[in-house]
Amino acid sequence: MQSWSAWIIAFAGFAIGLIAGFAVRQAKLCSFGAIEDLLIGGDSRRMRVFALALGIALLGTQALIAFGVLAPDQTSYTPSALPLLSTVTGSILFGIGMALVGTCGFGSLVRLGTGDLRSLVVVLVLGALAYATLRGIFAAPRITVLEAVAVPMPDGLRSDLPSLIKYLIGSEWRGALALTLGAALCFSALGSSRMWRTPRLLTAGAVLGVMVTLGWLATTLLHDDFAGPARPQSLTFVSTVGKALFASLISTANLADFGVGSVFGVIAGAFLSAWWSDDLRWEAFDDDREMRRHLTGAALMGVGGILAGGCTIGQGLTAGSLLSLSWPFAVGGMILGARIGIAFLMGDIPLRARRGKQRLT
């Protein structure tokens, strides 16, 4: 039986997920959309919004560390050996899957809350493959093959940038580094007059950054020390989707988890947003081709997200807020994978058109 503190933390996760889901749905913010806008359309606005979210999350998280509230070494994003092969491989797979689906795991939850039945299929497949990779049939090869190829940190250091700098020059410069990077990221969005004409996007970015910080705070302060050592966590939407699926089907006691709570919270927040905007509607697959594409993309995101150690939110914001060394490799791999997926889809359009013409004739 879970302790009362575990259920309180789960409720906190639900509340944080609800706020994030509502804000993102209202702004129609999407991490894959941001990458697609930048790579294909040359429009950096939505990418700047994610830079704002990362800047705020970075400043807030590093403040928690500076005041002794959060211990980075207790999180899962700063191991003493950096699993580069797993991170890069997984992030590329996740990026390709994201392109095939048209959004990430977080975006799929948001779409599900608005009545998109395609996202229900995506979430189920993503969650099943994520859990199989985390603890099921694919766990052994993940651990013994991919994660075995890791770069050990010198003298058992944690794999975050301040720790590495401290090892190299004798001082970690955490505060100065956080202020400089955080301010630069925020300025990239707030310093553009064009961005101020999209207040909903700016609000969604700010909310995401604050919610990441609150996730660290809630899982640290609300933890019951008698229940065992603290394991601080914040927003991420691959392993948590798998855990939510497992808890719903097999073990309801496992619902008492911050990540599981945040998954249901995002769905609820997106539902409230769509209901508020009178935009609730059922959507389904147009044809079997679209369904196969979504199934493949969901599977790639489920496996790839676990190998990468997180999704565009988990690695892109949560790990980034800790200045984890895995962050640039994961984010770079996801962008590369998304570009590969976009290239595949763009190359597929003429093929579909030709087939359509052949059927007409």
N, C-alpha and C positions, 0 to 999 in steps of 0.2 A: 504493500500500500504506500502510495506517495505521501510525503509530508505536506503539511499545509503550505509551507513556503514554496514548494514546487508548483502548487496550483496557483498561488499568487503570482509567481513568475510567469506561468502560462497565461494568466489573465493579462499581465502587463504586456506580454508578447502579442496577445490578441488586440489590445488597445493600440499599441504601436503600429502593428500591421494594418489595422483599420484606418488610422490616420494617414499612413503612407498610401494605402490603396485608394482612399478617397481623393487625396491631393493629386496623385498621378493620373487617375481616371479623369478628373476634372480638367487637367492640363493636356490630356492625351500625350503624355510623355512616354517614350519607349526607347530603351537602350539600343536595340537593333535599328530602329528608325533614325536615331542620332548618327549611328555609324553609316547607314545608307545615305542619309542626307549629305554627310561630309564626303564620302567616297564617290558618290555618283552625281549628286547635285551641287557639290561645292558649298553647301549651306552648313555653317558651323554652329548655328544657334542652339540646337538641342544638345550638341556636344558640350557647348559652353555651360549649359544648365547642369550637366553631370559634373563638369569641373567645379561649379559652384557647390554642388552637393558634396563632392569630395573635399573641397576646401573647408567647408563648415564642419564636416565629420572629422577631418584631420585636426582642426583647431580644438574642437570639443573633446575628442578622444585624448589628445596629447595633454590637455588641461587636466583630465581625470588622472592621467599617469603622473603628471607633475605634482598633484596634490595627494598622491598616494592612494587614490581610490581604486585604480585599475592596475593590475600587474600584467604586462604584456607576456611574460613567460608562462602565464597560466592559460593563455589562449592557444588555439590550434593553428594560428597563422604564423607563429614564429618558432618553428622547430629548430633543433640544433644541427640538422642536416637538411639542406634544401633539395627537395625531390624534383630536379629540373626536368628530367625526361617525362615524368608523369604530368607535371604542370603544363609543359609545352604541348605534349601530345593531347592531353585532355582539353586544353583551351582551344586548340584548333578544331577538334571534333565538336566542341560546344558551339563554336562560331559557325561552323557549317550547318549544324542542326538548327541554330537560331535563324539562319537565313532561310532554311527550308520551311520552317514553321511561320516565320514572319515576325517573331518576337522571342523574348527569352522566357525563362521559367517564371519570373516575377510578372512579366507581361501576360503570360498565359493565365495566371491566377486572376489578374485584373479582367481579362476578357471573359473568363468563366463567370465572374460576378455579374457581368452584364447580360448573360444568357447565351454565350457562344458555346454551342455544344461541341464544336471542333476542339475547343480548348479543354473540354472535359476529357476527351480522348487523349489529348496531349499530356495533360496532367497525370492521368492514370498510367500511361506508358512511361513518361518521364520518372514518376515516382517508383514504379516497379523496377525499372532498369537501374535507377539510382540506388535503391535498397539492395538489389542483387550485386551491384558493384561494391557497395559499402560493407555489407555483411553476408551476402549470399554467395552464389555460384562463381561470381567473378572476383570475389574478394582475394582469394589466394593468388591468382596471377597478378592482380594489381599490386599486392604487397611484395611478392617474391620476384617479380620481373621489373615492373615499371618503377615502383617506389624504392626498389633496391639500388637503382642508379641515382644516387644523391650526392650532393656536394657537401661534405662535412664542414661546419664552421670551425674556425681555429679556436682551440682551447674550450670547446663546448659552448661557444657563444650562441645567443639566440639570433635567428636570421631576420633581424630588422636593421634598418639603416643606421639609427643612432648607436646601436651596439657595435656595428662594424666600424663606424667612425671612431668610437671610443677606443677600440682595439688598435686602430691604425695610428691615431694621433694622441691618445691619452685622455681625450675629453669627448663626450658624446654629442655635445651641442644640441641636445634634444629641443630645448625651448626655442633657440634661434632658428633651427631648421624648420620646426613646425610653424613658427610665425611667418617665416619667409615663404615657404611653399604654400601654406594656407592662404596667406594674403594674395599671393600671385594667382592662385587658382580662383579665388573669389573675384579678383579684379578682372580676370579674363571674361567674366560674365557681367559684373556690375559696372565695369568701366566702359561698356559699349552702350551708346545711346539707343542703338537698334534693339538691344535686349530689353530695355525698359518699356518698349511698346508691346511686350508679351508678358504682362504681369503674372498670368497664371503659370507660365513656364518657370519663371523665377521663383514663385511661391512653392511650386512642386519641388524644385531643386533644393530650396532652403529646408523644406519639410523633410525631405529624404536625408539630408545631412544631419539634421537635429535628431531624427528618429534613430539613426545609426548610433549616435552618442548616447541617447536614452536607452538603447538596447544594452550597451556596455554597462551603463549605470544601474539599470534594473537588475540584471543578472548578477551583479556584484553585491549591491546593497541588500537585495531581498533574499539572498541565499542564506539558508540555515546552516551554520557551521557544524551543527551536530549531525547533519545529513551527509557529511563528507567534504572533501576539498572542493573549493569553488572552481567552476569551469566557465568563466565569463564568455558570453557569446553575443552576437548581434545579428543583424539582418542578413540572411542568405537563403536562397530558394532552390536548392537541388536536394541535398541530403534531408532537409527539413520536409520537403514534399514527400520523399520516401518514408520518412518516419511518421508523417501524418497519415499516409495511406496504411502503413503497418498498424498504427495505433487504432485507426478506425475499423479495420477488419479483424484484428486479432487480439490486441491488448489495449483496452481503454485506459489502463493505468498510465500508459505511455503518452496519453494526451496531456499529462501534466508536464509540459516542456515548453520553454520559451519559443523555440523554433516552430513547433507544431501550432502553438497559439497564434504566431505571426502569420502562418499560412492561411488559417481560417479567417484571421483578421483582415488580410488583404482582400480576400473574396468578399467579405462583408462590407468593407469600405468601398470597393468598386460597385457593389450592388446598390449601396446607399447613394453613391454619386449618380449612377445611371437612373435610379428611381427619382432622385431630386431633379435631374435634367429631363425627365420623361423620355428616357432613351433606352428603356429595357426592351429587348427584342430577342427572339429565338433565332439562331443562325446555325446552319449545318453545312456539311460538305456539298460542293457543287457536283462532284463526280468522284469516281474511284481513284482517278489520278491525283486529285487534291488530297484525298485521304491517305494514299500511299506516301505522298510527300510529307504530310504531317506526322505520320507514324514513324518514318525514317528520321525526321528531324527530332522528334521527341526522344527516340532511342539514343541518338547521338548526344543530345543534351544531357540525358540521364547518366550515361556512362562518362561522357566528357566532363561534366560538372564535378563528379566525384574525383576523377583523376586530377582535375585542375585545382581542386580544393575550394571550389565555389563558382558562382555564376557571375554575371556582370555586376550584380549588387554585392554578392559575398566577397569576390575578389576585387572588383572595381571600386567599391566604397569601403566595405568593412575591413578588408585586409589593407587597403590603401590608407585607412585612417590610423593604422598601427605603423605605417611606413615599412611594411613587410617587404622583404627582398623578392618574394614571389610575385608581388603586384605587377611590375613591368612585364615580366615574362607571360603572366596570365592574360593581362589586358592586351598585350601585343599579339599573343596567339589567338585570342578571340576576334580581334579586328582582322587578322590574316584569314582566319577561318570564315568569317563573315564575307570577306571579299571573294574567297573561293566559291562560297555558296551563291553569292550574287552573280558571279560570272557564269556558274552553271545554269542558274535560272534565266539569265538574260540570253544565254545561248540556246535555251530550251524554247523560247518564245517563237522564233521563226519555224522551228520544227513543228510545234503544235499548229501554227498557222497553215503550214504546208499540208499537214494531215487533214486539217479541216477542209481545205480546198479540194483535196483529193476525194473526201467523202461527198462533197457537194456535186462534184462532176461524175 
